[in-house]
Amino acid sequence: MSRPAGREAAQIMVASFAHKTEEESIELNFSGVKAIGLSWLHEIGLGLQSNFKNRIGMLDCGNASVIESLKFVDLAQ
């Protein structure tokens, strides 16, 4: 997955979460994901963090590689 595809995905995610109130968290579920591109994920992180700041949560995906990638782009707690 490319960086431009990540930007596009982030825009779609931000639009789909726009109805959430300030009190609601954004829970991301990466279960079933085998591998993930860091550039794509970084763009997702930038888009979500700029719009939802500290409201982003992760469900445990059980994949150590994905978890480390999420930590690397500062999406995992």
C-alpha contacts under 8 A as a table, 3 or more apart, distances in Angstrom:
res1	aa1	res2	aa2	distance
1	M	5	A	6.39
1	M	6	G	7.24
1	M	36	I	7.66
1	M	37	G	5.68
1	M	39	S	7.63
1	M	40	W	5.74
2	S	5	A	5.15
2	S	6	G	6.28
2	S	37	G	7.35
2	S	39	S	6.28
2	S	40	W	5.37
3	R	6	G	4.94
3	R	7	R	6.32
3	R	39	S	4.99
3	R	40	W	4.71
3	R	42	H	7.88
3	R	43	E	6.38
4	P	7	R	5.05
4	P	8	E	6.29
4	P	40	W	7.48
5	A	8	E	5.07
5	A	9	A	6.08
5	A	40	W	6.50
6	G	9	A	4.98
6	G	10	A	5.99
6	G	39	S	7.22
6	G	40	W	4.09
6	G	41	L	6.40
6	G	42	H	7.52
6	G	43	E	5.03
6	G	44	I	5.63
7	R	10	A	5.06
7	R	11	Q	6.29
7	R	40	W	7.36
7	R	43	E	5.27
7	R	44	I	6.49
7	R	47	G	7.33
8	E	11	Q	5.19
8	E	12	I	6.40
9	A	12	I	5.10
9	A	13	M	6.14
9	A	44	I	6.78
10	A	13	M	5.01
10	A	14	V	6.01
10	A	43	E	6.67
10	A	44	I	4.69
10	A	45	G	7.79
10	A	47	G	5.29
10	A	48	L	6.71
11	Q	14	V	5.17
11	Q	15	A	6.18
11	Q	47	G	6.93
12	I	15	A	5.19
12	I	16	S	6.15
13	M	16	S	5.03
13	M	17	F	6.18
13	M	48	L	7.71
14	V	17	F	5.22
14	V	18	A	6.03
14	V	47	G	7.10
14	V	48	L	6.42
14	V	51	N	7.19
15	A	18	A	5.13
16	S	19	H	7.29
17	F	20	K	5.65
17	F	26	I	7.56
20	K	23	E	7.93
20	K	24	E	5.93
20	K	25	S	7.84
21	T	24	E	5.36
22	E	25	S	7.88
24	E	55	R	7.18
25	S	55	R	4.59
25	S	56	I	5.87
25	S	57	G	6.78
26	I	52	F	7.77
26	I	55	R	5.77
26	I	56	I	4.68
26	I	57	G	5.84
27	E	56	I	6.00
27	E	57	G	4.61
27	E	58	M	5.48
27	E	59	L	6.68
28	L	56	I	7.41
28	L	57	G	6.15
28	L	58	M	4.90
28	L	59	L	6.12
29	N	58	M	6.15
29	N	59	L	5.13
29	N	60	D	7.33
29	N	61	C	6.76
30	F	33	V	5.59
30	F	58	M	7.90
30	F	59	L	7.19
30	F	60	D	7.60
30	F	61	C	5.29
30	F	66	V	7.83
31	S	59	L	7.78
31	S	60	D	7.06
31	S	61	C	4.00
31	S	62	G	6.85
31	S	63	N	7.67
32	G	61	C	7.01
33	V	36	I	7.25
33	V	61	C	7.68
33	V	63	N	7.62
33	V	66	V	7.44
34	K	63	N	7.20
34	K	66	V	7.45
35	A	65	S	7.07
35	A	66	V	6.34
36	I	40	W	7.70
36	I	41	L	7.08
36	I	66	V	6.51
36	I	69	S	7.59
37	G	40	W	5.33
37	G	41	L	6.08
38	L	41	L	4.97
38	L	42	H	5.81
38	L	69	S	6.60
38	L	73	V	7.52
39	S	42	H	5.05
39	S	43	E	6.38
40	W	43	E	5.36
40	W	44	I	6.45
41	L	44	I	4.97
41	L	45	G	6.13
41	L	69	S	7.97
41	L	70	L	7.60
41	L	73	V	7.17
42	H	45	G	4.99
42	H	46	L	6.17
42	H	73	V	5.52
43	E	46	L	5.08
43	E	47	G	6.15
44	I	47	G	5.27
44	I	48	L	6.12
45	G	48	L	5.26
45	G	49	Q	5.78
45	G	73	V	6.76
45	G	74	D	7.43
45	G	75	L	6.17
46	L	49	Q	5.29
46	L	50	S	5.95
47	G	50	S	5.43
47	G	51	N	6.47
48	L	51	N	5.28
48	L	52	F	5.62
48	L	53	K	7.10
48	L	56	I	7.68
49	Q	52	F	5.21
49	Q	53	K	4.40
49	Q	54	N	7.26
49	Q	56	I	7.57
50	S	53	K	5.88
52	F	55	R	5.58
52	F	56	I	6.78
53	K	56	I	6.95
56	I	75	L	7.61
57	G	76	A	7.49
57	G	77	Q	7.74
58	M	75	L	7.98
58	M	76	A	6.55
58	M	77	Q	7.89
61	C	66	V	7.73
61	C	67	I	7.44
62	G	67	I	7.76
63	N	66	V	5.43
63	N	67	I	6.18
64	A	67	I	5.00
64	A	68	E	6.10
65	S	68	E	5.25
65	S	69	S	6.22
66	V	69	S	4.98
66	V	70	L	6.15
67	I	70	L	5.10
67	I	71	K	6.29
67	I	76	A	7.13
68	E	71	K	4.99
68	E	72	F	6.07
69	S	72	F	4.95
69	S	73	V	6.42
70	L	73	V	5.42
70	L	74	D	6.11
70	L	75	L	5.04
70	L	76	A	5.10
71	K	74	D	4.82
71	K	75	L	5.75
71	K	76	A	4.76
71	K	77	Q	7.19
72	F	75	L	7.65
73	V	76	A	7.99
74	D	77	Q	7.64
